[in-house]
Amino acid sequence: MIPSQKSSAPLADQSVADKAAKKERHMLGTIIAAIVVGAIIGALGRLLLPGKQNISIVMTILIGIVANVIVTLIVRQLGYSNSSGGIAWIPLLLGAVVAAILIVVYGRMSHKSVNA
């Protein structure tokens, strides 16, 4: 092998490692965003219901995440896209309504008092 001709294998391995690291950071960011959005939607869902709901903050976040996934699937099937950028208000508000419904369902299934 001529000294000026170096093997490109180490560069290819580093490129694959860089892509994997970038994918991990993207996945971590997606998980954190899902938790934050789930907390917001779950909290809005609780605010829509009158009275006190006896559910934990963790359950509120999980219900918010589930509501967000349900609404996202529905609005995408209906053709909604947030092409202008910014906050997608329609899915956010629909997510709060779905979260309120899920909180009532959870309260009834777990026999915890949910005043609705």
N, C-alpha and C positions, 0 to 999 in steps of 0.2 A: 504494500500500500504506500502510495506517495504521501509524504507528510502534509502536503497542501490539501489532500482529499481526506477530510474527516468524516467519520460515520455520522449519519443523521439520526441514528437510533436514540441517543440521549435526548436530542431535541424533541423527537416524537414522544418519548416517555414523559418529558416535562410538559409538553402540550396537553397530553391526556390528563396528567395530574392537575394542571391549571384548570382544565374544563371541569374536572370532578370537583375541585375546590369551589369553583364559581357556582356549580350546580347546588352544592351543599349550602352555600351562603344564600342562594336564591330560595331554596326550600325552607331554610330557617326564617328568612324574611316573610315568606308566605305563611308559615305557622304563626309567627308573631302577629302578623296582620289579621289572621283569622281570629285569634284570641281577642285582639283589640276591637275588631268589628263585632264579634260575638258579644263582648261585654256591652258595647254601645246599644246594639239591637236588643239584647236581653233586658237592659235597663230601661230602654224605651217601652218595651213590651210590658214591663212591670209598672211603669208610670201610666200606661193606658188602663190598667185595672184599678178599680177602687179598692180601698182598704189595704191591709197588710198581707203579704204573701210569705208564708213560712217556708222559703226555700233558700238554700245557701247561695253565696256569690258564685261558687264553682258551677252549681247547677244552672244559675242564671246565664253564665257564659256559655255553657254547653247548649242550652236551649237556644241562645242567640246564634250560635254557630250553625246548629241544625236548621233554624229558621232561615238563616242567610243562604245556606245551600239549597233549601227547597225553593226559595224565591228566585235565586239565581237561575236554577234549572227552568223554572216556569217562564221567567221573563225572556230568557234566551230563546226558548221554544216559540215564544210569541213574536220574536224578531226585534226586541228592544236592544239598542246598543247606545252606549254613552260616547258617541263619536266626537262630541264637542269637548270632552275631557271634564275635569272637575269632579264634583261629588255626584254620584248617581242617586238622585233623590227618590225616584220612584221605587227602586229595589230597597232602599233604606226604610222608607215608610211602610212598604208592604211587609218587609221583614219584621218590623215592630208589631204589626198586626198579627202576623203568623206566630211570632214569639208570644204574644199575649194569649193566643189560642192554645199554644203548646204549654204555657204555664198553667192554664186552667186544667188542661188534660192531665198534666203531671200531678197537679194538686189532687185531682179526683182519684188518680191511680194510686198515689202514695198515701191517700187518706189524710193529707195535710190540709189545713184550712186555707182556702184561697177564696177570698170574697170577690165574687164576680156577679 
